Amino acid sequence: MNDTPGQYPDSWYAETATMLAPQPALKGEKSADLCVVGAGYTGLSAALHAAKAGQSVIVLEAQRIGFGASGRNGGQIGSGFNKDVHWLADHLGRDRAKALWALAGQGKTLVRTLIADHAPDADYRPGIIHAALTQGEVAEHHSEADHLSFNYDYRSLTKLDADQLAMLIGSNVFKGGVLDEGAGYCHPLNLVLGLARAAQAAGVEIHERSEVHKVEPGRVQTNGGVVRAKNILLACNGYGTHLNRKTASHVLPINNYLAVTEPLGDRAPMIRPVAVADSRFVVNYWWQTRDGRLVYGGGESYGRKYPKDIRAKVRANLARVYPELKDVNLTHAWGGTLAVTSTRLPYLAEVEPGLFAAAGYSGHGVALSILCGKLVADAIAGDRSDFDLIANLPTPALPAGRIFGPAMTSAAMFAFSLRDRFGV
Ligand SMILES: Cc1cc2nc3c(=O)[nH]c(=O)nc-3n(C[C@H](O)[C@H](O)[C@H](O)COP(=O)(O)OP(=O)(O)OC[C@H]3O[C@@H](n4cnc5c(N)ncnc54)[C@H](O)[C@@H]3O)c2cc1C
């Protein structure tokens, strides 16, 4: 609805990416050990790891490789989950919280390794600053840094006061925060395209313009053909929740928006190359490109349609952090759809024997989707220990979408956002 079918959005990423030639659509009947639906990080990570383990794999993508959130996101490879370790320890116990924190750490390492091996043009750079708008939030960040250092052996966080933060990012609206050197950021579309190249080199067959209409255990159908496979992975995240009712009841699509400034020259505000995420409920996040542009994300919406003027939506957020840039030329602006769960923890499941689903990373998807794709490949190869750790996370179903359809889903999403925002 918001995009031209088969075309990447008009993003700075698409303009600067090392593109792949179009891949042929699926025609006729084929078979494979694993059929993956969706060529984003989840699907391509699963495909790559399964192929490396000796499986034959076919990936079916409705549009282009990386057309979804994987080719449009803020590129931030954050630590942990959307819920902090206190929440995890309180709800799941300290041992599971520790195991989950370690597993999420492996996810970050996996992404860094994949970039180094297969997508050097994704240009990984370390450092995410979490910038807090209130003194209370600064205190929370600082105490979390101590807690992670003492109890989780995570020593990559540096506490920042207001002046140190202002000096690094060139904005004085924040009261302080932390710099996470164990997190980082990259060019997201180059990352997903690099994964696709690596998957193909490992023997994976990828078909673009091959929208899947029907999935049943062992069989996947597009307009042009059928794939029979012992195992199937639904890796559509916010773009294909309708394919499976059970998955649809656990994840909700949400839209988020980004814009990129012209090269800012002397006006470029950040003195250290670093990404930033702030403490607003709808997080603002940004980083500076090597040619001095700001890639700025801020603003979300519920429902199917993007707002008419995405530039205006992002500009309003950008101007709150950098008022001097309120009239800057935004050369690119685009939206994308991600998915969240009721607890903001990932949904990973074998919904029926041989039919897997992975989605709902709730804004932590760059690291967690690539991790979960690998965990599906591991599970198919017979190692389910880490798969089960994520699959057993609480992500209670949200019945509105399944029962009432898309209109009610939007209403449910909105109500859900208010509940989250005001803690009711
Ligand atoms: C604007 C924005 C900013 C974000 N910023 C960050 C960030 O900075 N850090 C972070 O960690 N996360 C971020 N995220 C989230 C992150 O991008 C996602 O969690 C992650 O990319 C999900 O990857 P995926 O492969 O599961 O899904 P996607 O990348 O969305 O891929 C799903 C694919 O499935 C395809 N598909 C759908 N239906 C079908 C069908 N029927 N048949 C065949 N193919 C189908 C789609 O075309 C799409 O290519 C952001 C998301 C958005 C939208």
The ligand as a Tripos MOL2 file, in Angstrom:
@<TRIPOS>MOLECULE
LIG
   53    58     1     0     0
SMALL
NO_CHARGES

@<TRIPOS>ATOM
      1 C1         12.0060    2.3000   10.2410 C.3       1 LIG1
      2 C2         12.5480    1.1580   11.0600 C.ar      1 LIG1
      3 C3         13.6450    1.3670   11.8850 C.ar      1 LIG1
      4 C4         14.1740    0.3230   12.6350 C.ar      1 LIG1
      5 N1         15.3180    0.5290   13.3430 N.ar      1 LIG1
      6 C5         15.8940   -0.5040   13.9820 C.ar      1 LIG1
      7 C6         17.1500   -0.3340   14.6180 C.ar      1 LIG1
      8 O1         17.7930    0.7140   14.5190 O.2       1 LIG1
      9 N2         17.6550   -1.3860   15.3080 N.ar      1 LIG1
     10 C7         16.9950   -2.5890   15.3880 C.ar      1 LIG1
     11 O2         17.5060   -3.5120   16.0400 O.2       1 LIG1
     12 N3         15.8230   -2.7850   14.7410 N.ar      1 LIG1
     13 C8         15.2730   -1.7890   14.0340 C.ar      1 LIG1
     14 N4         14.1180   -1.9970   13.3420 N.ar      1 LIG1
     15 C9         13.5370   -3.3550   13.3150 C.3       1 LIG1
     16 C10        14.2840   -4.3130   12.3720 C.3       1 LIG1
     17 O3         14.5350   -3.6680   11.1580 O.3       1 LIG1
     18 C11        13.4530   -5.5840   12.1480 C.3       1 LIG1
     19 O4         13.1520   -6.1920   13.3890 O.3       1 LIG1
     20 C12        14.1640   -6.6130   11.2870 C.3       1 LIG1
     21 O5         14.6680   -6.0400   10.1070 O.3       1 LIG1
     22 C13        13.2080   -7.7490   10.9610 C.3       1 LIG1
     23 O6         13.7810   -8.5580    9.9570 O.3       1 LIG1
     24 P1         12.9180   -9.6890    9.2970 P.3       1 LIG1
     25 O7         13.7940  -10.3870    8.3240 O.co2     1 LIG1
     26 O8         12.2800  -10.5190   10.3280 O.co2     1 LIG1
     27 O9         11.7240   -8.9290    8.5690 O.3       1 LIG1
     28 P2         11.7530   -7.9850    7.2700 P.3       1 LIG1
     29 O10        13.0780   -7.4040    7.0380 O.co2     1 LIG1
     30 O11        10.5980   -7.0630    7.3580 O.co2     1 LIG1
     31 O12        11.5430   -9.0050    6.0710 O.3       1 LIG1
     32 C14        10.3150   -9.6390    5.8210 C.3       1 LIG1
     33 C15        10.2700   -9.9450    4.3270 C.3       1 LIG1
     34 O13         9.1740  -10.8230    4.0900 O.3       1 LIG1
     35 C16         8.6480  -10.5000    2.8390 C.3       1 LIG1
     36 N5          7.2850  -11.0330    2.7570 N.ar      1 LIG1
     37 C17         6.2030  -10.6280    3.4520 C.ar      1 LIG1
     38 N6          5.1210  -11.3570    3.1180 N.ar      1 LIG1
     39 C18         5.5460  -12.2610    2.1920 C.ar      1 LIG1
     40 C19         4.8920  -13.2700    1.4440 C.ar      1 LIG1
     41 N7          3.5830  -13.5130    1.5940 N.pl3     1 LIG1
     42 N8          5.6180  -14.0080    0.5750 N.ar      1 LIG1
     43 C20         6.9560  -13.7920    0.4250 C.ar      1 LIG1
     44 N9          7.6210  -12.8210    1.0940 N.ar      1 LIG1
     45 C21         6.9280  -12.0550    1.9720 C.ar      1 LIG1
     46 C22         8.7030   -8.9800    2.8080 C.3       1 LIG1
     47 O14         8.6290   -8.4720    1.4760 O.3       1 LIG1
     48 C23        10.0340   -8.7100    3.4800 C.3       1 LIG1
     49 O15        11.1030   -8.5650    2.5620 O.3       1 LIG1
     50 C24        13.5610   -0.9720   12.5890 C.ar      1 LIG1
     51 C25        12.4670   -1.1800   11.7550 C.ar      1 LIG1
     52 C26        11.9550   -0.1320   10.9900 C.ar      1 LIG1
     53 C27        10.7950   -0.3890   10.0800 C.3       1 LIG1
@<TRIPOS>BOND
     1     1     2 1
     2     2     3 ar
     3     2    52 ar
     4     3     4 ar
     5     4     5 ar
     6     4    50 ar
     7     5     6 ar
     8     6     7 ar
     9     6    13 1
    10     7     8 2
    11     7     9 ar
    12     9    10 ar
    13    10    11 2
    14    10    12 ar
    15    12    13 ar
    16    13    14 ar
    17    14    15 1
    18    14    50 ar
    19    15    16 1
    20    16    17 1
    21    16    18 1
    22    18    19 1
    23    18    20 1
    24    20    21 1
    25    20    22 1
    26    22    23 1
    27    23    24 1
    28    24    25 2
    29    24    26 1
    30    24    27 1
    31    27    28 1
    32    28    29 2
    33    28    30 1
    34    28    31 1
    35    31    32 1
    36    32    33 1
    37    33    34 1
    38    33    48 1
    39    34    35 1
    40    35    36 1
    41    35    46 1
    42    36    37 ar
    43    36    45 ar
    44    37    38 ar
    45    38    39 ar
    46    39    40 ar
    47    39    45 ar
    48    40    41 1
    49    40    42 ar
    50    42    43 ar
    51    43    44 ar
    52    44    45 ar
    53    46    47 1
    54    46    48 1
    55    48    49 1
    56    50    51 ar
    57    51    52 ar
    58    52    53 1
@<TRIPOS>SUBSTRUCTURE
     1 LIG1         1 GROUP 0 **** ****
